[in-house]
Amino acid sequence: MAVKDGENKKVTPKDGENKKVTAKDRENKKMTVKDGEDKKMTVLEVKDLCKTYVVNKRQNNVLRNVSFSVDEGEMVAVMGPSGSGKSTLLYAVSGMDGATGGNVLFDGKDLMGLSAKELARLRLNEMGFIFQQMYMMNNLTILDNIVLPAMESKKTSESRKEKIMRGEDLMRKLDIIQVADNDINEVSGGQLQRACICRSMINRPRVLFADEPTGSLNRNASDEVMDELVKLNKEGTTVMMVTHDARVAARCSRVLYLVDGNIKGEYKSPAGGDVKEKDRERMLNNWLMELGW
């Protein structure tokens, strides 16, 4: 992960606090790697990202020179008050929405320099998406919805049968194979969101982008979905998500706190499984309260 200048020490919850990091800090310096650690590849690098809307001749600056990076294998949450630009940021860095200024480097490719066709191909083959609203086609079964992106992709030379088998394997992995032939209105909300996770993973993406993936679920279903996302992350999938839920964000390795289109602070979760989930949530909540959450 790249963090920018102005600090020599990486502050963790064990130090008793998480240091606020400015855009200038993140711009000038890469985070040092501890002895014995393998340096991870930066898969997403955002530099001075701006997004401006003009409504009724009035300019609304939603994102203001946002800079950060995400390393391969990280699980990053973006939090902030309503209207702070969280979803706008997610859509801009994934190429779903164009930015007004700045640069987004995805696996070394500058999204700002790609054509609409190139962006569509990159999103299809190298990115996975999960939304709060579970967009699925009503006229297809759950399995057909899951494998549809694979059928559209030319990333591999797999046959139709092989792609269907891979979709079934993902459904088994997330324990929903029993609803493969069901219509989308014949399953629970938790099952449908797990099906959305399967669909997002069908083309083996480099990064999984999730916008409030648990926002419309009850607590049990939310925990199930997060269990699966954490499991995928531990297996190597990079995840970047927007959430308003501290319980969800506490399970991520890093949290970016966005206020008025700027990153106000950056939180590094305690590494390892020694810290209980309730303690992780408590530490994150304490940090958020310091920032005015």
For each residue, the residues with C-beta under 8 A, 3 or more apart:
1: 31 40 42 69 70 71 74 254
2: 26 30 31 42 45 68 69 71
3: 7 10 21 25 26 29 30 31 266
4: 21 22 23 24 25 26 27 28 29 30 67
5: 24 25 26 27 28 29
6: 21 22 24 25 28 29
7: 3 10 11 19 21 25 29
8:
9:
10: 3 7 31 32 268
11: 7 15 17 18 19 268
12: 15 18 268 270 271
13: 16 17 18 268 269 270 283 287
14: 270
15: 11 12
16: 13
17: 11 13 287 290
18: 11 12 13 265 266 267 268 287
19: 7 11 266
20: 264 265 266 291
21: 3 4 6 7 25 26 263 265 266
22: 4 6 25 26 263
23: 4 26 27 48 65 66 67 262 263
24: 4 5 6 27 28
25: 3 4 5 6 7 21 22 28 29
26: 2 3 4 5 21 22 23 29 67 68 69 263 266
27: 4 5 23 24 47 48 67
28: 4 5 6 24 25
29: 3 4 5 6 7 25 26
30: 2 3 4
31: 1 2 3 10
32: 10
33: 37 38 39
34: 37
35:
36:
37: 33 34
38: 33
39: 33
40: 1 71 72 73 74
41: 71 72
42: 1 2 45 69 70 71 72
43: 70 71 72 106 107 206 207 238
44: 69 70 93 104 105 106 107 207 238 240
45: 2 42 69 70 103 104 105
46: 49 66 67 68 69 93 102 103 104 105
47: 27 67 102 103 104 105
48: 23 27 65 66 67 101 102 103
49: 46 63 65 66 67 89 92 93 99 101 102 103 104
50: 61 63 64 65 66 99 100 101 102
51: 61 62 63 85 88 89 92 97 99 100 261
52: 59 60 61 62 100
53: 59 60 62
54: 57 58 59 60
55: 58 60
56:
57: 54
58: 54 55
59: 52 53 54
60: 52 53 54 55
61: 50 51 52 64 261
62: 51 52 53 85 88 261
63: 49 50 51 66 85 88 89 92 99 100 261
64: 50 61 260 261 262
65: 23 48 49 50 102 262
66: 23 46 48 49 50 63 89 102 258 261 262 263
67: 4 23 26 27 46 47 48 49 102 263
68: 2 26 46 256 263 266
69: 1 2 26 42 44 45 46
70: 1 42 43 44 45 74 76 207 238 240
71: 1 2 40 41 42 43 74 238
72: 40 41 42 43 206 236 238
73: 40 233 236 237 238
74: 1 40 70 71 238 239 253 254
75: 229 230 233 238 239 240 241 251 252 253 254
76: 70 239 240 241 252 253 254 255 256
77: 241 242 243 248 249 252 254 255 256
78: 86 89 90 240 241 242 243 255 256 258
79: 86 242 243 244 246 249 255 256 257 258 288 293
80: 84 85 86 257 258 259 264
81: 84 259 293
82: 244
83:
84: 80 81 258 259 260 261
85: 51 62 63 80 88 89 258 260 261
86: 78 79 80 89 90 242 258
87: 90 91 211 212 242
88: 51 62 63 85 91 92 97
89: 49 51 63 66 78 85 86 92 93 242 258
90: 78 86 87 93 94 209 211 240 241 242
91: 87 88 94 96 97 211
92: 49 51 63 88 89 95 96 97 98 99 104
93: 44 46 49 89 90 104 106 111 209 240
94: 90 91 123 127 129 207 209
95: 92 104 106 111 114 119 122 123 127
96: 91 92 123 129
97: 51 88 91 92
98: 92
99: 49 50 51 63 92 102 104 112
100: 50 51 52 63
101: 48 49 50
102: 46 47 48 49 50 65 66 67 99 112
103: 45 46 47 48 49 110 111 112
104: 44 45 46 47 49 92 93 95 99 110 111 112
105: 44 45 46 47 108 109 110 111
106: 43 44 93 95 109 111 122 126 127 206 207
107: 43 44 126 206
108: 105
109: 105 106 113 114 122
110: 103 104 105 113 114
111: 93 95 103 104 105 106 114 119 122
112: 99 102 103 104
113: 109 110
114: 95 109 110 111 118 119 122
115: 118 119
116: 119 120
117: 120 121
118: 114 115 121 122
119: 95 111 114 115 116 122 123
120: 116 117 123 124
121: 117 118 124 125
122: 95 106 109 111 114 118 119 125 126 127
123: 94 95 96 119 120 126 127 129
124: 120 121 127 149 152 153 155 203
125: 121 122 153 155 203 205
126: 106 107 122 123 203 205 206 207
127: 94 95 106 122 123 124 205 206 207 208 209
128: 199 200 201 202 203 205 207 208 209 237
129: 94 96 123 200 208 209 210 211
130: 193 196 197 200 208 209 210 211 213 241
131: 134 135 196 210 211 212 213
132: 211 212 213 215 216
133: 216
134: 131 184 189 192 193 195 196 216
135: 131
136: 140 142 145 184 192 195 196 199
137: 140 144 145 148 184
138: 183 184 185
139:
140: 136 137 144 145 148 184
141: 144 145 180 181 182 183
142: 136 145 146 171 176 179 180 181 182 183 184 187 192 195
143: 146 147 164 167 168 171 180 181
144: 137 140 141 147 148
145: 136 137 140 141 142 148 184 195 199
146: 142 143 167 170 171 195 198 199 202
147: 143 144 150 151 163 164 166 167 202
148: 137 140 144 145 151 152 199
149: 124 152 153 199 202 203
150: 147 153 158 163 166 167 202 203
151: 147 148 160 163
152: 124 148 149
153: 124 125 149 150 156 203
154:
155: 124 125 203 204
156: 153
157:
158: 150 162 163 166
159: 162 163
160: 151 163 164
161: 164 165
162: 158 159 165 166
163: 147 150 151 158 159 160 166 167 202
164: 143 147 160 161 167 168
165: 161 162 168 169
166: 147 150 158 162 163 169 170 202
167: 143 146 147 150 163 164 170 171 198 202
168: 143 164 165 171 172 177 180
169: 165 166 172 173
170: 146 166 167 173 174 198 201 202
171: 142 143 146 167 168 174 176 177 179 180 195 198
172: 168 169 175 177
173: 169 170 198
174: 170 171 194 195 197 198 228
175: 172 194
176: 142 171 179 180 187 191 194 195 198
177: 168 171 172 180
178:
179: 142 171 176 182 186 187 191 195
180: 141 142 143 168 171 176 177
181: 141 142 143
182: 141 142 179 186 187
183: 138 141 142 186
184: 134 136 137 138 140 142 145 187 192
185: 138
186: 179 182 183
187: 142 176 179 182 184 191 192 195
188: 191 192 221
189: 134 192 193 216 217 218 221
190: 193 194 217 218 220 221 224 225
191: 176 179 187 188 194 195
192: 134 136 142 184 187 188 189 195 196
193: 130 134 189 190 196 197 213 214 217 221 225
194: 174 175 176 190 191 197 198 224 225 228
195: 134 136 142 145 146 171 174 176 179 187 191 192 198 199
196: 130 131 134 136 192 193 199 200 213
197: 130 174 193 194 200 201 213 225 228 229 232
198: 146 167 170 171 173 174 176 194 195 201 202
199: 128 136 145 146 148 149 195 196 202
200: 128 129 130 196 197 205 208 210
201: 128 170 197 198 204 205 208 232 237
202: 128 146 147 149 150 163 166 167 170 198 199
203: 124 125 126 128 149 150 153 155
204: 155 201
205: 125 126 127 128 200 201 208 237
206: 43 72 106 107 126 127 238
207: 43 44 70 94 106 126 127 128 237 238 239 240
208: 127 128 129 130 200 201 205 229 232 237 238 239 240
209: 90 93 94 127 128 129 130 240 241
210: 129 130 131 200 213 229 239 240 241 242
211: 87 90 91 129 130 131 132 241 242
212: 87 131 132 215 216 241 242 243 244
213: 130 131 132 193 196 197 210 225 229 241 243
214: 193 217 221 222 225 226 243 245 248
215: 132 212 243 244 245
216: 132 133 134 189 212
217: 189 190 193 214 221 222 225
218: 189 190 221 222
219: 222 223
220: 190 223 224
221: 188 189 190 193 214 217 218 224 225
222: 214 217 218 219 225 226 245 247 248
223: 219 220 226 227
224: 190 194 220 221 227 228
225: 190 193 194 197 213 214 217 221 222 228 229
226: 214 222 223 229 230 248 251
227: 223 224 230 231
228: 174 194 197 224 225 231 232
229: 75 197 208 210 213 225 226 232 233 239 241
230: 75 226 227 233 234 251
231: 227 228 234 235
232: 197 201 208 228 229 235 237 239
233: 73 75 229 230 236 237 238 239
234: 230 231
235: 231 232
236: 72 73 233
237: 73 128 201 205 207 208 232 233
238: 43 44 70 71 72 73 74 75 206 207 208 233
239: 74 75 76 207 208 210 229 232 233 252
240: 44 70 75 76 78 90 93 207 208 209 210
241: 75 76 77 78 90 130 209 210 211 212 213 229 248 252
242: 77 78 79 86 87 89 90 210 211 212
243: 77 78 79 212 213 214 215 248 249
244: 79 82 212 215
245: 214 215 222 248 249
246: 79 249 250 281 284 285 288 293
247: 222 250 251 281
248: 77 214 222 226 241 243 245 251 252
249: 77 79 243 245 246 252 255 284
250: 246 247 269 277 280 281 283 284
251: 75 226 230 247 248 277 280
252: 75 76 77 239 241 248 249 255 269
253: 74 75 76 268 269 271
254: 1 74 75 76 77 266 267 268 269
255: 76 77 78 79 249 252 266 267 269 284 287
256: 68 76 77 78 79 263 265 266 267
257: 79 80 263 264 265 266 267 288 291 293
258: 66 78 79 80 84 85 86 89 261 262 263 264
259: 80 81 84 262 264 291 292
260: 64 84 85
261: 51 61 62 63 64 66 84 85 258
262: 23 64 65 66 258 259
263: 21 22 23 26 66 67 68 256 257 258 266
264: 20 80 257 258 259 291
265: 18 20 21 256 257 287 291
266: 3 18 19 20 21 26 68 254 255 256 257 263
267: 18 254 255 256 257 284 287
268: 10 11 12 13 18 253 254
269: 13 250 252 253 254 255 280 284
270: 12 13 14 274 275 280 283
271: 12 253
272: 275
273:
274: 270
275: 270 272 279 280 283
276: 279 280
277: 250 251 280 281
278: 281 282
279: 275 276 282 283
280: 250 251 269 270 275 276 277 283 284
281: 246 247 250 277 278 284 285
282: 278 279 285 286
283: 13 250 270 275 279 280 286 287
284: 246 249 250 255 267 269 280 281 287 288
285: 246 281 282 288 289 293
286: 282 283 289 290
287: 13 17 18 255 265 267 283 284 290 291
288: 79 246 257 284 285 291 293
289: 285 286 292 293
290: 17 286 287
291: 20 257 259 264 265 287 288
292: 259 289
293: 79 81 246 257 285 288 289
